[in-house]
Amino acid sequence: MASILDFTPDVVNVVAYAGDSLSICLKTTPANYTQPGIWSAQVRHSPGSLDILEYFLITPTADGACLSLTYTQTANLAALGAVKRARGCNVYQVFEGVWDAQVFWTAEDCVQTLVRGAFTVQQDITR
């Protein structure tokens, strides 16, 4: 049986709530795996989309980084969502897209995507 070396990033699907702040902290092993590197994380409609819908604010930590979206950003993403109909008369709006986070090491001219996945924002009630 053949072995497979899988270099694809871990899949982490995120479900957020419109109008709420969101923070995702990534820890790397070893801790200095991402140092010194330039982090980038984005939300798009699909992997092939040219338009970047939101950029995460990135705060490096001693063992990785924290990625954040503001309450305004999650509300803006929800507004881009499609209207869905649940059972009965319930109608709501949901954004469904994708996200990933990567690190670029300038000294080595190397990029590594650490995590990727679906990115969903559910419409909030209190606005």
Number of C-alpha atoms within 10 A of each C-alpha: 3 4 5 6 6 6 9 11 15 12 13 13 15 16 14 21 19 28 22 16 15 18 15 13 15 15 17 14 9 9 12 14 13 24 16 13 18 14 23 16 19 17 23 21 20 15 13 7 12 9 10 12 16 16 16 22 16 19 12 18 15 11 17 20 17 16 21 18 17 16 14 13 20 24 22 17 27 23 17 16 19 12 12 11 11 8 6 6 7 8 10 15 18 20 25 20 21 19 26 23 20 18 19 18 15 11 8 8 7 10 14 15 17 18 17 20 18 19 21 22 25 21 22 17 9 6 7
